Amino acid sequence: MNRQQRIEEGALGKGEIFLNMRVPRRHWLDGVMFVIRAVWGISGVWDLHQGQVPPLLFELGVFGYVVSCTLPMALHRSLRTPRWAAPAAELTVTGILFLLAGGGQEHLFPFFQVPFLTLGYLCAGRQLAWAGPAALALPIMLAGGLPEVPRGEAADALANWLVLLVIGFCFRKLVDSYQQIRSMYGIIRKQNATLELYARQIEELTLAEERGRLSRELHDTVGHTFTASIVGLDAVYYLMDHDPVEAKDSLRELLAHMRSGLDEVRRHIHAIAPEREERRLSLTLRRIAREFEMHTGMKVPLAVEGEEYLLPDGIRLTLIRCLQEALTNAKRHGMAQEARITLAFHKSEVVLTAEDNGIGTDQPLKGFGLQSMSDRLAGLNGRLELSSSPGAGMKLVCTVPAIRAAGCTMMEEGA
């Protein structure tokens, strides 16, 4: 089983995945390195042409430069080859090209500058531990020693090699990190999809179990009550002519039994839809504002004016959606740092005002979200008002008629 199969089947540990996973995606740095190597190869071919080398040697040199531009990168991107293959191919091909170019000491330092950069880019993980020393030793061995230059100049040239090697290696680490993050995002998306599927399945199973429980409960209560009542009524039907007093007593017993069954049915209905207790709308809006402030960093102070009263579900939901849309627009489009929210309770209407300090605009347009908000308010005989100017943010006012809800108890904060 190769590394990619082990990754897909989950055989690798978490640490191994981060260290060993190679994602077959191209990165723009791959193209940059290829162009650098291609320019280096064209320059080498031109030097061979200017050097008046024999035709056979020239053709071998051109072939070698083409191979040096393609083979190491192809081996590096392949998932079927070992990781050491690309650095080894780079060292081998570059060494052969150096010999074909004459292998003189005077060309040693400039010839290997670009190969060192490419070699660092092809090394991954621990490959640099052996490729670096080999890259330093191989050119000197092929040239028969260091050029006869001052030690300081030779030290600078060797230091340049090492710097290029490290730069290439850092580029490779950046690309690997980027690709691993993208791969992890893909895995997270798949896991989220799986969790959502499991959640839907659990919900379906829960609903099925609840339907089964309710059907059994209703069968045992309603079915039993109706059956007993029908049988009792049949008996009363015959008793009414022969013994009216006993028939009346039986009817009383049947009425008591049917009332008991009705109470049982009501108990199950209340279990499905229990009597609700409503939180204050201001508490709900304050919680939404606090969560938005925590997640985005935008300040969202909220003030309540007037004496709060309970609103029907339709108005509550509309005002909640208006606040959410106002905060989203203030942050996403207005790039605001603060949005002041005011919830005002009047005798005839409820007004929600959101005023931000964003960039503003001289022509506020109703996008999909604002248009949906306007339609919701219009369905409640309400209205949406927008006002904005460049540099002064946007003010959004949602107004709905005041309709008090009945039959519910408002919960205070902390209840």
N, C-alpha and C positions, 0 to 999 in steps of 0.2 A: 504494500500500500504506500503510495507516494505521499508527499507532504500535503498537497492540495486535497486529496481524498480524505486524509486524516482530519484536516480542518473541517471539511464538509460533514463528516460523520461524527464529529465531536470527540475524536480520539485524542486530540491535543489538549493540554491544559491551557488555562487562561494565559499564563506567562509565555508558554511556547507559541501561542497564536501571535502574540505581539512581537516576539523576537523572530519568528521564522516565516510568518505569512508573507507571501509575495502576491500582490494583486495585479493581474494582467491588464492594467490600465495605463495608457500613455499619459505622460506629463509633459508640459511645455519645456521643461528643462532637458528632457531627452532630446528634443529637437535642437535646443541650443548647443548641447554637447556634440551632436552629430554635425551641425554646421561648423563648429570650431574644428572638429577633426577633419571635415571635408576641406576646409580652407588650408589646414596644415598639409593635407595630402596633395592638394593642387600645388601648393608651394614646393613640396618635395619633388613632384613630377617635373615642375619647371626647372628646378635645380639639376635634375638628371638630364633634362634636355640641354641646358646650358653647359653642362659638363662634357658634352660630346661622348657619352658612354656608348659602348657597342649596342646594336639594335636589340639583341637578345636580352642583354642586361637591362636595357630600358623597358622592354616589354614586361620582364619579371618585376621591375620596380613599380610600374603602373599597376600590375595585378596585385602586388603586395600592398600598395596604398589603398586600393579599392577594398581588399580584404580587411585591412586594418580599420577602415571606416564602418564596416558592416558586421563582421563576424563577432567581435567582442560584445557589441550591443545586443545582437541577436541572441547570443548565449545567455546574456544577463537577463533578458526578458523571458526566456523560455522557462517553463515550469518543470520541464523534464530533465534538465541538466543540473548537475551539482553546482553549488554556489561558487566553488573555486574555479570553475571552468572559464568564466569570463575574465577574471584577472590573469589567469595563466595564459589565455589566448592573447591578451593585450601584451604581456611581457614577451611572449614568443614571437608574435608577428612584428612587434616594434624592434626587437633584437635582430631579426632577419633583415628588416628594412635598413637598419643601421649598417649592417655588413654590406648590403647591396649598394648603399650610398657611398661606400668607401671605408667606413669605419675609422676615420682619422680622429686623432685626439682633438684637433682644432675645431671639429664640429660637434664634439661630445655634449657640451652644456646646452647650446641652443636646440639641438636636435630633440632632446628628451623632455623639453619643457611641457609641450602639449600632451605627450603621452603620460606624464606624471599627473596632470590634471584629469585626464580621462581615466587613468587607473584608479585614482581616489574615488571618482564617481561610480566606478564599477564595483568597488569593494563594499560589502555589506556585513555588518556585525563584526566578527573576529577576523574577517579576511585580511584586514589591514595589518594584523599582527605579523603575518608572514609575507604579504605582498610588499609592504614598505621596505623591509630589509633587502628583499630580493631585488626590488626596483633600484635600490641604491648600489647594490653590488654588481648587478648584471651589466649595466653600461660601462662601468670601470673595467670589468673583466674583458668585455668585448673590445674596448679601446686599448687594452694593454696597459692600463694604468691611467692616472690623472694627467692632464696636460701640464706641461712645464710652465706654470704661471705662478705668480706669488700666492702664498698660502691664504692671504686674506681674500683674494679674488676667487680662489677655489672654494673657500669656506662660504662666501656669499652665493656662489653658484649652487652649491649643495643645499644651502638654506632656502634658496628659491625653489629648488625641486621639492623640498619638504613642505614649503608653504603651499605650492600648487597641489601637492598630494592631499594636504589637509583641507584645502578649499573644496576640491572635488568630493572628498569624503563628507564634508558638511552639507554640500548640495544633495548628496545621496541620502543622508539622514533626513533632510527636510522633505524630500520626495517620499521616502518610506513612511514618515510620520503622517504626511498628508493622505497617502493611500490607505494606511491602516485606519485612520480616523473615518474615512469614507466607508471603508468596509465595515467598521463597527457600527456606523450609522445604519447601514443596510441590515446588519444583524438585529439591531434594536428595532428597526421598523418591522422586520419579520416577527420578532418576539411580541411586539405590540399587537400585530394583527392576530397572532395566535391567542394572546390573552383576551382580545376582544371577542374572538370566536368562542373561547371557553366561557366568557362572561355571558354571551348570548345563549349558549347551551345551558348554562346553569339557570339563567332566567327562565328559559323554556321549561326546564325540568321543574323548577319551583312553581311556575304557573300551573303545570300539569298536576303536580302534587296537590296544590291548593284547590284546583278544580275538582280533583278526585275527593278531597276531604269535604268540600262543600256539598258535592253531589251526595256523598254518603250521609252527611248530617241532615241535608234537606230530605233525603229519602226516608231517613229514620224518624224525622219529626213530622214533616208535612204528609208523607205517605201514611204514617201510622195514624195521625189525627184524622185525615180524610177517610181512611178505611173504617176506623171506629165510628166516626160520625155517620157515615152512610149506613152501616149496619144498625146503629142505634135508631136512625130515622126510619128505617124499614120497620123496625119493631114498633116504634111509636105510631106509625101509620096504621097498624092493625089494632093497637090498643085504644086508639081514639074512640072507636065505636063501642068497645066492650068495657073499658075501664078508663074513663077520662082523667080521673085523679092520678092514677099511676102513670098515664101518658104524660101529664104535666110534670110529675116528678122526674120522669126519664128525660124530658126536654131540658129541665134545669141542669141535670147532670151532663147532658150533651153540650149545653151552652158553656158550662164551666170547663169541660174538656176542650172545647174548641177555643175558648179564650186562652187556656194554657198553651195550646198548640200555636196560637197566634203570637203569644209572648215569646215562645221559643224561636219562631221564625224571625221576629224582630231582633232577638238577641244575635242571631247569625248575620242578619243584615247590618247591624251596628258593628259587628266584628269586621265586616268587609269595609265599611265606610264609617269609621268612628267619628263622633262629634269633634269638630276641629276647634283648635284654639289658634288665633292669629297673632303673630308678632306685629308690633307697630311697624308701619311702612318705613318710618325714619330709621328704625334699627336695621331693617333689611338693606336700605340704601347706604347706611353708614358702614355696614359690613362689606358691601360691594366696593365702596370707595376705599376702605382700609386695605382690602385685598389687592385692588388695582394699584394703590400707592405702594404697597409692599413689593409687588412684582415689577413695576415700571420705574419706581423712584420719583414719579410725579406727585406733587403735593395735591391732595384732594380734601380740603376742609368742607364740612357740611353743616349748614345751619338750618334750624327749623323755626318757622314763624307761625304764630297762632296756636290754638288748641287742637291737637291732633285727634282725629276721629277715624273709626274703622271704615275702610273702603271696600267695595266689591272686588272679587278676584280679577275681573277683567281690567278695571282701572289700575289696581295694584300692579298687575303684570305689565301693562302698557307703560307705566311710569318707571318700572324697573328696567324695561328694555330701552326706554329713552335715555336713562342714565348711562347704561352700558354703551350705547351707541355714541353718546356725547363724549364720554371719556375716551373711547377708541379713536374717534375723529380728532380729538384734541391732541392726542399723543402721536398718532400715525401721520396725519396730514398737517396739523398745526404745529407739531414739534414743541408743544407747550411744556412748561415746567410746573405749572400750577393751574388747577381748574377749581373755581369756587362754586359750590353747589348750594342752592337755597330751595327748601321745600316749604311752601307757604300754604296754610290751610285757611281759606276764607269761607264765608257762609254759603256762597253760591258756586265756588270753584276751588280747585286745587291747582297750584302753579309750581312747576319744577323748572328752575333756572340753572343753567350751566354756563359759566363765563370763564374762558381760559385766556392765558397770556401768550398764545402762540403767534405765528407769523401773520395770520389773518389774510384776507383777500378783499378786493374791491367788488368782486362778483361771486358771492357765495352760491354754489350750485348744489342741488339736491341729488346726491348719488343714490345708489341702490339702498344703502342703509337709512339715510335721511328720508328718502321717499317712502320706505316701508314704515318708518316712524310716523310720518305725516298721515299715511293711510290708516294706521292703527288709531291715531288720535281722531281722525275724521269719522271713523266708525263709532266713536264714543261721543260724537258731537263736540269734539275738542279741536284744537288748532296748534300748529307749530309755527313759530316765528324765528327767523334768523337775521342777525345783523353782524357785520364784520367790516373791517377796514385794514389795509396793509399795515403791519406792525402793531396793531392794537388787538389782536386776537379775535375770537368769535364769541358771540352771545347767542345762546339757544334757549328758547322759552317754550315749554310744553304746558298747555292749559287744558284742563278737562272739567266738566261740570261736577259739582259736589253731590255725590249720591252716597248716602251713608248705608253701610251694610248692617243687617240685623241678624240676630241669632248666634253671634260669635263673641267671644271674650278676648280682648287684647291682652297679650302677655307683655309684661314690663321687662326691661333689660335685666338679664341675669336669671329670668324665670326658667 
